[in-house]
Amino acid sequence: HIGNRESNAQFKYKHNRVSTAKYNFVTFMPKFLLEQFSKYANVFFLFTGCIQQINGVSPTSRWTTIVPLAVVLAATAAKELAEDLKRHRSDSDMNKSKARVLIGTSFEEKSWRDVEVGDILRVQNKEALPADVVILSSSEPEGMCYIETSNLDGETNLKVKQALPETAKFLTPADLAGLRGHMKTELPNDSLYTFEGTLVSEGGKIGYRELPLAPTQVLLRGAILRNTDWIYAVAVFTGHETKLMRNATAAPIKRTSVEKTTNRQIIFLFLILILLAVMSALGSQIMTSRNRSQLSYLYLPDGEGAKTFVKNILTFIILYNNLIPISLIVTMEIVKFQQAQLINADMDMYDEGSDTAALARTSSLVEELGQVEYIFSDKTGTLTCNIMEFRQCSIGGVMYSDVVEAGKRARIVDGEVVGQYDIAQLKDHIANSERGPMLFEFFQLLATCHTVIPERQELAEGGIEYQASSPDEGAL
């Protein structure tokens, strides 16, 4: 129901809060323990700690392995919690962002998390969309607007969206308050480019009509409004039912190549340890049986050879367990964490233009960076910084350049121009030269054959900002 929270309350739609964190209060322990005991070293030390609790088996204290293992797990848990708290903080900041919701006949500021399905929203230029919405009208003629979807599909060029002609005339909060009706839409799904729905008007300015909705009217959460002063829109999907969140998968348990190699080596060491323990227990059994008459001072009950043999194997496993170092896992975690801090502090990866440093969101995968062999990319701009400037052009065989070296300045030889003119001379040439019409046509074509959208900046020095789909179009 459009703009009617009371009618929508019965349907129990999803709230607009989102979470991208790996853990929450309930799932932390199961997920964390599953991840830690996928490392065979931790499984081995847990096994050793358990057999140390058996009376008469352990030659050492029963806490010798369990306590260090608990310390190791606590240190790793602290690191995981610190990294996940950053994600929770980022989610909280997003959920607290402000949106304008129509209440009565005026717009009130509410947090994104308080936006509900059916709310009529006002979104202004350069603001992100708080939910998946259907556009009703905009500041542009015929209800048109432009959005940038780089957060959704990586495309920086602007996409055109347009409201239905019937709703494009709703230009004031009072008009919107008079809109009566509801929407029938498809169920929430992850398809970014499709949408099926119908706007059913129940009177008011439009009358009693059913208006079909298409993907042209849908703006997705995560997109940014550009080159349009404002739009009015109705929220149709919120929170984890938005197409952006439907495409986001839960963070999987990732194992690096180093961890896989370590796991294999620990299995190899464990087999050596079992072999040593069995050989030692066998040697003990042979020595005891051969010299039984001389060992009267030991309590050696008769008929318990097999039981003693198994007990001896466990004892020797505990004795030799230093073959697999418990400090190995801690050392690896500390090194990973420190490498992540080095990435964060790397001046070679600092961008002065946006005042942004590199950010390692997790320290679990840093060792993979040095093992990247191939990068498959659809275009060079993905890997390089495409900043282009208009430097030179040739018009009718005559060169114009923004910087002309002393020896290359234009001069006329046998009636023909040799060398380069300064670009600053173009205005004079268009007005006074016989080549003026050709120069004018060159810039006329340059000014019309493109998809660049100029955006006026009232307070900026240049006055105009160009929204281009690629750096070369912007430069031209």
N, C-alpha and C positions, 0 to 999 in steps of 0.2 A: 504494500500500500504506500503510495507516494506521499511523503511528509506526514505520515500518520503513525506515530510510535505506538499508540494504544492498540491499534489493529494488528501491528506487526509483533507485539509482545507474545501473542498466543503461539507463534510459529517457532520460537526459541532458535533464532538464527545464531550463527557463530559470532562471538564478540570480535572486536577489531584489534585486540592485542595480539602481537606476534612474538614468537621466541625462536631464535636461531641458535641458542646455546646447546652444548652437547649434553649437559646434565641438568637435572633439577633435584630438589630435596629428596624425592623418593627414589629416583633412578641412579643417583650417584654411586652408592655402594655396589649394587649388582653390576652395573656397567664397568665401573673402575676395576673391580676384582676380576671380572671376565677378561678384561684387557690385560691386566697384570699377569694373570695365570695362563695367558697364551704364550708367555715367555717361559721356556722350559726351566731356566735357572730358578725361577721362583717356585715352580712345581717341585723341583728337586729339594730345595731348602725346606719347603712345607713338609715333604715326605720325611726328610731327615729330622725335622722338629717333632713330627708325630712319633717316630720310632724311639726318640729320646725320652718320650713320656712313659715307655714300657719299663716296668721295674726289672732290675737285674740285667738290662741290655746295655744301657749307655755307660761308658767309662767316664763321661763328663757330666756336668750339671744339665738338668733337663731344660734349662733356659738358654743354653749356649747358642742355639741356632734360632729359636723362635724370637728372641728379643731383637737380634740384629735384623731379621727379616721384617719384623714389625716396624723398626726404625726406617728401613729401606722403603717399605710401602707408605709410611707416613710422609717421608720426604717427597716421594713421587706424587702422592695425593695432594700435598701442598702446592706443588708445581701445576698440577692439573686444575686445581681449584682457582689458582691465581689467573691462569689463562682463560678459564670459563667465566670468571667474574668480569673480565673485560668484555666478553660477548654479552653477558647479562646487562652490563652498563650501557653498551651500545643499543641493545634492544629497548632498554628503559628510556633512553634519550629519544629514540624514534617514536615510541608509544606516547611520549609526553608532548610531541610536536603539536602545534596548534592548527586546528581546522575551523572553518566558519560554517556553522549549521543553522538552517532556518528554523527559528522557534517563533511561532505566531507570524508576525509580519516584519520581523527583523532578524538579522544574522547575529549569532552569539558565538564567541570563541570557545571551543571545546578541545580537549586532547584527542589525538587520533584514536586512542583506545576506547573513547566514549562514542565514536561514530557508529551508528547502527544502520542496518539494511533499511532502505526506504527514505533515509535522511536526504534533504536537498542541501547541497554544499555549494559554497562559492570558493573557487580556486583562482588565485591571482597569478600574474606573469612570473615565471621562474620558480614557481612553487611545485613541489612533488604532489602527486595524487595520493590521498590517504587510503583509498579503496578502489575496487573496480567500479567504474561509474558509467552511466549513460548520459551523454550531454543533452541538455535541454535548450540552452541558448548561449550566446557569447557576445563579446563586445564588437566582433567583426561582422560585416554584412552577411546575411543569410545563415547565421549561426556557425560560421567556420572557425576553426582554431588549429593551431600547430602544436605538435608534441614531439619531444625527443625521447626515444626509447632505448638509449644506450645502456641503461641498467637492465633492460630485459633481453635484448638481442644483440647488443654491441654496435648497433647502427647509430651513427651520429647525425645522419641527415634527418631533417624534419619531416614528419608525416602529417598529412592533412586529415582532420576529422570534421564532420559536419552534423549539426543537429537536424532533426526533422523540421521541414518548413512550418508544420503546424505549431511546434513548440518554440521555434526561433524568435517568435514575437513576444515571449515572456521576458521582459528586460528589467523589471523592478521586483523587489521582494513582495510587494502587494500583489502583482500579477501571479507570482509563484504560489503565494498563499491561497490564491483562488483556484489552483490546479487540483482537480478531483479525479482520482483514478487509481489503477493498480497496474503492475507489470507481471506478465507471465514470461518466465525465462527458462532456459535450459538449466540442468543441474550443474553445480560447480565442476569444472574439469580443467585440464592442463593445456588445452589447445589455445595458443596465443592469437591465432589469426581467424578464428571462427566464433560466431555468436548467433544464437537464434532466440528471438523473443518478440513479444507483442506488448505495446502500450495500449491499455484499455482506458479510454477517457469516459468519465461518468458525469458529463455535464460541463458547466463553466464555459470558457471562451471557445473551446474546441467542440463541445457538444458530445453526443454519445457516439463514439467511433472506436474502431480498433486500428491501430497504426503499427505496421510491421517494423521491427528493429533489425539492423544489420551490423556487422563489425565496424562500419563507418561511424556509428554513433557511440562505440564503446571505447573508453579510455582506461587503461590498466594501471593498477597500483605499481608504483616504481617509475612511471613515465613522468616527465617534467614538462609543464606548460611553457611554451615559448611564443614570442611575437604576438601574444594576445593579452590584452589588459586583464580580462577576467572571463570565467565561464560559470554557468550554473549547471549542476549535474545531480543525478540521483544515484545514491550508492546501491549497487545490486549484489555484489559479493564483498564480504569483509573478512579480515584476519586470515586464517589458514585456509579459507575457501577461495581466496583470490587466486588468479591464474599464476601470479609470481610465486606465491607460497606453494601452490600445487606442483610447480616445477622444481621446487627446492627439496632435495632429498636429505634425510637425516645423516649426520656425520658418521661415516662407517669407521670401524676399527682398522686403522691403516698400519701395516707392518713394513718397515723399510728393508732395503737389501742387507744393511748391516745387522738388523735384528734377525733376519732369516738365516744369515751366515752364522751369527752367534748361536742361534738355536741348534743348528746342525752340529756345531763344534761341541756344544754342551751335551748333546746326545752321544757323540763320540767319546767325550771324557767320562760320561756316566757309564758307558759300556766298559771302558778301561777300569773304572772304579769297581764295578761289579766283579770283573775278572780278578782284580787284586784282592778283593774281599773274599771271594770264593777260594782262591789259592791260599790266602792266609788262614782261612778257617780250616781248609783241608790240611795244611801244614800243622796247625794246632791240634787237630784231631789225631793225626799220625803220631806226633810227638807225645801226646797224652796216652794213647793206647800202647806205645812202645815202652814208655817209662812209667807205667801206672804204679808199679811196685815201689818206685822211689818217690811217688807223689802222695804219700799217705797223709801229709799235712794239709792237702786240699780236699774239700768235700766234693767227691766225684761219684754221684749216685749211679748204680748199675742200670743198664737197659735204657738209658736216656741219651744214647749217642747221637741219634738223628735230631732230637730236640736241641741238644747242645750245639750241634753243627749249624742249624738255622740261626740260633741265637748269636753264635760267633760271627756269622756272616753279617748280621745287623750291627753287631758291635764294631766290626772292622769298617763297615760303611761309614759309621759315625766317626771313627778314628781318622779315616782317610778323606773325609768330606771337604777338606781344604783344597783338594785337587780342583774343585770347581769354586772359584773365589766369589764370595758373597759381595765383595766390594765392586765387582765388575759392573753390575747393573747400575749401582749408584754413580760410579765414575762416568758411565755412558750418559746418564741423565744430566749430570752436572755439565759435562762437555757440550751436550745438545743445548742446554739452557744458555750457556755462555756464548755459544755460536749464534744463537738467536739474538742475544744482546749486541754482539758485534755487527750483525746485519742491521739492527736498528740504529746503530751509531755510525754506520758507514757513510762517510761524506761523499763518496763517489756515487752513491745512490740517493743523495739528497737533491730535491728539486727546488731551486731558489724561487722560480716563478710562482709556484703555488704554496711555498713554505711547507713542503711535505717531505718527511723522512721516510725511509723504507720501514715497513712494519711486518715483522714475522708473527703471523696470527697464532701459530703453534710452533713449538720447538721440536715436535715429534718427527718432522720430516726434513730437517735442515741438511742431514747428511746425504739426502737424495740429490741435492742441487749439484754436487760435484760429479754426479754419475749420469747426467743427462747427455745422451748421445745424439738424438735426433729431435728436431722441432718441426712438426708439420704445420704450415700456416697457409691461409688462403691468400694473403697479400702482405707486401713488405711493410705496410703501415702498422701492422700488428706488432712488429718487432722494433721498428725504428721510430724516431720522433719526427713526424712530418711537419716541418715549419717552412713554408714557402713564401718567397717575396718576388714581386714583379721586378725583374732586373733589366731585361732587354726585349725589344721587339723589332721586327723587320716589316716595314709597310711599303709595298711597292718596290722592294729591293733597297730601301734606305733604312739604315740601322739607327735606332734610338736606344740610349743606355742611361741608367741612373747615375753611373760613375764612368766618366770618359777620361782615359789616360791621355797625357799631354801629346804623345806622338800619334794618337788615333783620332784626333778631332776632325770633324767633317770638313772637307774642302771640295770644290768643284774642279774636276779635271776633264777637259774636252766635253764640257756640258753635262757630265755625269757626277753624281755625289759619291765621293770616296771617304770612308771613315764613318764616325758615329756622331750623331747629334745628342745633346743632352735632352732627357725626357722633359725637362722644364720648358724647352723651346716649342713643344708640341702645340700649346695654345696659340702661340704667335703664328705658327705654320698653318694651323687650321684656318685662321682668320685671313692671313695675308698671302699664303703660298698658292701656286697653281695646283699643287697636290692637295689642297684643302679638302675637296669633296671626298677623295680617297681616304684621307686621314679620318675625316668625320665618319665615313661608313665603317671603317675599322672599329672605332670605338662604339658606334651604334650597335654593331653585331656583338661586340664584347659585352655591352650593357644589357642585351636582351636574351642571348642564347645561353642560359644557365638556369639553375634551380636555386640560386642564392636568394635569401629573404632578408631585406634590410630592416633593422629594428632601431627606432629612434631612441636615443638616450638623452633625456632632458639635461641631466647634470654632468654628463661625461664631456671630456674635452673635444673628442672627435665628433660627437653628436650622433653618429650612426655606428651600430655594431652589425656585422654581416654574419648571418647564420648560414653556413655553407655545408654541403654534404661531404666535401673533401677539401684539404688544404690548398690544392691547385686551383679549384674553383674560387675559393675565398681570395686567393692572391690575384687572380685575373679580375 
